[in-house]
Structure formats: C-alpha cells, structure tokens
Amino acid sequence: MAKKEKKNEAADLKEKLFMKRKDAGLELSESDIEKADKYCEGYMEYLDTCKTEREACERSVIMAEKQGFKPFDKNRKYSEGDKIYLNNRGKALILAVIGKEPIEKGVNIAAAHIDSPRLDLKQNPLYESEGLGYFKTHYYGGIKKYQWPALPLALHGVIYKADDEKVEVKIGEDDSDPVFVVTDLLPHLAEEQYKRPAGKLIKGEELNILIGSRPFREDKASENVKLNLMLILNEKYGITEEDFISAELECVPAFKAKDIGFDRSMIGAYGQDDRVCAYPALTAILSLKSAPERTAVTILTDKEEIGSEGNTGLRSAYLKYFIYDLAETFGVKGHTVLSASKCLSADVNAGFDPTFSAPYEKMNSAYLNKGVVVTKYTGSRGKSGTNDASAEFVSEIRRLLDKNDVIWQTGELGMVDAGGGGTVAMYIANLDIDTIDVGVPVLSMHAPFEITAKTDVYMAYKAFRAFFKG
C-alpha cells in the first residue's frame, strides 16, 4: 500500500512541478480548430498574392485602408484610436493605432519581414546559348541551390524604362501563363556532378533560367532566339534590353499554397519565412476596432534575408525616424518613447524534423502543432549576432500568453554548434527597446516549398493580438 501511495505522490509531484508541452490538436476545441482553419484560408490567399516584398507591401496597404488607416502626416495631431501607416518606398510598411496611454509610456511593436529567398535577375541578364534563351540570376538570401532546378518559376517585379515609366511584371501565376525553369543534369550523365560537395551540386552561375527557344525568322542574323525574346518583351512591355539595368525582377516558385496531409492540418507554400508571421502581425493590428491601451505598431520590413541592409531594412533608421516624428506630434522626445517600448520580433523558428533530427536538440526545439514559439535568443556559436531577451521581459510575455489562452512553446535554432541564424530582433533592441522573438515553427525553411501547421499560425495571430490589446 505504501508503494502505491508513493507512486501516486510522485505522479502528483510530476504533474505539479514538471513542464509540459501543450499540443494544439489535443488542447483546442473543435470550434477553435475550425477558427484556425478559417483564419488560414486568408493567410493562404495572402501567400499566393504576395510573393515579393513589393506585392506584400501593396496588398497590406490595401487591407489597411479598408480598415480606416490613413497615410502618416507628421504635421498633424493625432488622438487615441487614430490609424496611420508609413509606406517606405513600396517595400516596407509601418502601421500604427494610437493608444489610450500617453505615448511617452512607449509603444508595443510587432516586427516581421516580407522578403524571402529567391532568384534575382542580374542587371544584364538576357543571353542565348546553343539555340536556347536564358536569364542570368543572382540568388537572394540563404538557399540550398540544388533545390531550385526543375521547378516551375514565375517572374515578378518592376522595370523602369529610359523615360522613367514604370512597368509592372507578373507572369507565371495564371493558368494561361507560361512559366520558366532552371534546368538540371540528367542522372545518367551526372557522375562528375555527384562528386561535388552538396553546397556546389548546383553552382550559383548555373542557376540560369530557361525562357525560350524559338528564333526570329531571319537566317542571316546572329542571336536569333535572343532577338525573338527581346521582340516579345518589347511588344508586351515596351522595353529594350538596356531597361533591365533599372529593373528589379525576381524569380519565385509558380505554384500556389496548398493544404498538406490527409487531415489538411498543415500549409505548404513558398515564402512562409516570414509571411507566416507577417500576416498574423498585420491582421492583429487590423483587428483593433478601438484604441488599445498602448499605441500598437506593426512593421513589415524588407531585406532581412540579406542582413537587414539598405534603406528598407531594419538596420536603417526608418523605424527610429517614424517613432521620432510620431512622438513629436505629441510634443514628446523620440528617445523617451523608444526606451519605454516593447517589441515582439515576429520571425520563424526551425520546426523539429524527425527525418533529419541530428542537428536539433530535442529539449529545446520547436515542434509543429505545439503553438507559437518564444525564442529568448537566436544567433550562432556562443550567441553571436543575437538579441538575448531579459528574464524580466520573458516573464512578462509568458504571463501575457498564458492569460490570453495562447498555446506557446520555447525553441532554439538547432544544436549549439550546429549553425544558427538571426532575426531583426537585435536591430530593434539596439534602439533601447525590450525585444524578444515570437514566431511560427517551419519545416523545410528556406526551401521553395515550406511547411507550417495551421494551429501554430492561428496562435501567432492570437499572440500578437493579445500583445496589442494588453
């Protein structure tokens, strides 16, 4: 009898003292799961229509204006409940809803990025070789180059002609559109290719996009295929070859977001890093029908995948300038607002993959369907290149999520010496803002087709909304 009582005592103590991972599939009601599935329908549509940072910015502005957001004017006065946005060069966006508390008490920020790994066209991209027409590319962000051949690709972007006329390009998305492709070597002839290390199985200069093969009907001319392709482009867009110099053209996977699994519990799509956090951060601020306690700010930024450089990335001063200008409309110093502010750096984490478990540390990994991931630090090898959130701020976020019934977990980006990665968190923290990473776990991150769980996406939305509402 004593043994049984001791066993029960141990079980009770374990229940009381041990940490337990929650499983959304078990914890959520059928009604909540239905809400998650419904929410993700809008998310999947956003993925299909926002494959570049320009498209994501443009669509987000349209969504915001439908909810009453107006362009920010630093020369006017604002009051609680006012909704404003700042469009930074069509590639980054800041949205804000003015809160009830004085702005000197700080703002609550959710910051996600809307750029994703892809293939960019070079400035002089068009050429012909052995009767085939190609575009030369330079890959953008961290990709496994061998994943990009033999995929249907679409071409998105803008071209500015010599007279400064803007031409928008989007081809490969409609069923009637042609698509493009990077070719690969057949296995029968790949003996030498197989000897290359994985990182060079496909080389950067081999990521050439096949775009045509029919020659212009003139026997004596050279580069007939290139000429025919340039003629097609001229007729469609009114451009000449020189106009590629002032163009931003991106090749992205042409397929659409799809349900994954017999149970349709997951989403497969291009660009989920980091639109899987950008969409919840966006819709969370759009859902605010009245003034929150503290001013709410959502940032959708560019250039994270290449180090947040440039004037649309968060290493630049555009966020700081916005806060300074907004503070000035209330007669407050900008640095006062920044120092009192808080931020959720809304970026993804690596979902544990049982097939490739070696580089993960199970106790400190994120898992699909276990909720939104709170990541105290990112970086690599000795926490290099990271914001390391304070215990005080971790405690605050922990209590906020629990209070609002958000299923959440902690996670790191692999084993200590296995690699690692970074987010925008450290650039925001450098402005004297309490910052922590909160995002969605992803399988096959940076692949052309990434995977997330619908319940985790919905928990991200609930987390950002709770953060804004206070």
Secondary structure, DSSP 8 states (H G I E B T S, - for coil): -HHHHHHHHHHHHHHHHS-----HHHHS-HHHHHHHHHHHHHHHHHHHH--SHHHHHHHHHHHHHHTT-EE--TTS---TT-EEEEEETTTEEEEEE--SS-GGG-EEEEEEE----EEEEEEEEEEEETTEEEEEEEEESS--GGGSTTS-EEEEEEEE-TT--EEEEEESSSTTS--BEE----GGG-HHHHTS-GGGSS-GGG--EEEE----S-TT-SSHHHHHHHHHHHHHH---GGGGGGEEEEEEE----EEETTTT-EEEETTHHHHHHHHHHHHHHHT--S--SSEEEEEEES-GGGTS-STTSTTSSHHHHHHHHHHHHTT--HHHHHHT-EEEE---EEB--GGG-TT--GGG-B-TTS-EEEES--BBTTTBT-----HHHHHHHHHHHHHTT--EEE--SS-TTT--B--SHHHHHTTT-EEEEEE-EEBSTTSSSEEEEHHHHHHHHHHHHHHHH-
